[in-house]
Amino acid sequence: MASNSFGKIFRITTFGESHGEALGVVIDGCPAGLELAAEDINSWLQLRKPHVSQYVSPRSEPDKAEILSGVFQGKTTGAPIAIMVENIDTDSSKYEPIKNILRPGHANFTYYEKYGVFDYRGGGRASARETLCRVAAGAVAMKILAKQQIKTAAFVKSIGSVVMAAPLPDIDLLRKLTYDSPVYCPNATTADLMIREIEKVKAAKDSIGGIVEFWAENLPAGLGDPIYSKLEANLASAMLSIPASRGFEIGAGFAAAAMTGKEHNDQFVKLNNKITTVSNNAGGVLGGISTGMPLVGRVAFKPTPSIMQPQKTVDINGDECELQLPAGSRHDLCVAIRAVPVVEAMCALVIADAILYNQAISS
Ligand SMILES: Cc1cc2nc3c(=O)[nH]c(=O)nc-3n(C[C@H](O)[C@H](O)[C@H](O)COP(=O)(O)O)c2cc1C
């Protein structure tokens, strides 16, 4: 497994398994002089934590980050920053009876095929618990964005057939309302409908998919590097590396395929002595380079593979069997909800890397 790192200059490497001793991230390439405390990271980790509401996994973890290196007297030194989070609430006993069963929608079949071994305890390395490392690194990346007044947000746009209509234009309010919502949807009316949708699938012992939208504002024009490091290509790579992600789009995205050129083209205008566009179907990127308009994209998440009803499958020897998760199994009903801070963190990581990359190639 040789692909646990992401980013060119602001480069993260994550480690750890769901039920191992700890998980963490090493950040290489972070500039010196940024104020950084464990609390900055912990406030982000709280947003991703299981148990933030009744609609997500009831695993109860304190998720407290410890900064092991790279920070001295409250400031980054330019040395690698190592962040570690201990696993506390790891009851692996429930996984013992199903350890040889191939779980539909899970990664154990492909891990067995490729590596011949699988850490079945909570999904091991394939577990979405790894995403806490991304959120911890994202909290550090946010410091680089904040220096340039760049703001980010992400929110649940849809769950099943319930779709939020026009989003709020104010990014700060959008972000606040999102993280105040039990389903991370900033529109209270839509959130109620989403909750009903989740309760329906819960009663049916099933799960459901959803879409997370992300925004970033105040980006300068010029981030992103053609040809193979186009900003949207790096974002796509970042988002599609999140477990359970199944689709990515930027701007009008797949809807662009049903539009005419006249409808889709964003007209240029000069406003307050600055060249900008009237609309933003491009989602803030042209030719792989940021336009200065808000970066807007979406990530589709599949329904949670763990469901409480029996499923037909086979074991690692190919013998037919039935998978029934034991009562009290802990999992998310809709992974899109807890994916929100992960998407926001991945967006921050890509932007921070693009900022530092521009500085590196121009120096
Ligand atoms: C934030 C988040 C939480 C998740 N929680 C669960 C969960 O509780 N149960 C589960 O079966 N899958 C969960 N997943 C999805 C699995 O980790 C993922 O589907 C699985 O590892 C297979 O990988 P793939 O879907 O990317 O192919 C979660 C994903 C994310 C992003």
PDBQT file of the ligand as one rigid body, heavy atoms in Angstrom, charges set to zero:
ROOT
HETATM    1  C1  LIG A 401     -17.477  10.091   6.991  1.00  0.00    +0.000 C 
HETATM    2  C2  LIG A 401     -17.707   8.682   6.521  1.00  0.00    +0.000 A 
HETATM    3  C3  LIG A 401     -18.284   7.770   7.392  1.00  0.00    +0.000 A 
HETATM    4  C4  LIG A 401     -18.508   6.455   6.988  1.00  0.00    +0.000 A 
HETATM    5  N1  LIG A 401     -19.120   5.597   7.865  1.00  0.00    +0.000 NA
HETATM    6  C5  LIG A 401     -19.388   4.325   7.458  1.00  0.00    +0.000 A 
HETATM    7  C6  LIG A 401     -20.086   3.427   8.332  1.00  0.00    +0.000 A 
HETATM    8  O1  LIG A 401     -20.459   3.789   9.459  1.00  0.00    +0.000 OA
HETATM    9  N2  LIG A 401     -20.345   2.170   7.883  1.00  0.00    +0.000 N 
HETATM   10  C7  LIG A 401     -19.957   1.749   6.625  1.00  0.00    +0.000 A 
HETATM   11  O2  LIG A 401     -20.236   0.619   6.261  1.00  0.00    +0.000 OA
HETATM   12  N3  LIG A 401     -19.310   2.588   5.789  1.00  0.00    +0.000 NA
HETATM   13  C8  LIG A 401     -19.013   3.849   6.157  1.00  0.00    +0.000 A 
HETATM   14  N4  LIG A 401     -18.363   4.696   5.290  1.00  0.00    +0.000 N 
HETATM   15  C9  LIG A 401     -18.003   4.208   3.937  1.00  0.00    +0.000 C 
HETATM   16  C10 LIG A 401     -16.934   3.132   3.897  1.00  0.00    +0.000 C 
HETATM   17  O3  LIG A 401     -15.772   3.546   4.586  1.00  0.00    +0.000 OA
HETATM   18  C11 LIG A 401     -16.599   2.806   2.438  1.00  0.00    +0.000 C 
HETATM   19  O4  LIG A 401     -17.771   2.678   1.684  1.00  0.00    +0.000 OA
HETATM   20  C12 LIG A 401     -15.827   1.493   2.326  1.00  0.00    +0.000 C 
HETATM   21  O5  LIG A 401     -14.572   1.620   2.958  1.00  0.00    +0.000 OA
HETATM   22  C13 LIG A 401     -15.600   1.044   0.868  1.00  0.00    +0.000 C 
HETATM   23  O6  LIG A 401     -14.898   2.005   0.134  1.00  0.00    +0.000 OA
HETATM   24  P1  LIG A 401     -15.515   2.707  -1.152  1.00  0.00    +0.000 P 
HETATM   25  O7  LIG A 401     -16.972   2.950  -0.867  1.00  0.00    +0.000 OA
HETATM   26  O8  LIG A 401     -14.745   3.986  -1.306  1.00  0.00    +0.000 OA
HETATM   27  O9  LIG A 401     -15.355   1.760  -2.296  1.00  0.00    +0.000 OA
HETATM   28  C14 LIG A 401     -18.132   6.024   5.668  1.00  0.00    +0.000 A 
HETATM   29  C15 LIG A 401     -17.545   6.962   4.798  1.00  0.00    +0.000 A 
HETATM   30  C16 LIG A 401     -17.337   8.284   5.212  1.00  0.00    +0.000 A 
HETATM   31  C17 LIG A 401     -16.738   9.265   4.268  1.00  0.00    +0.000 C 
ENDROOT
TORSDOF 0
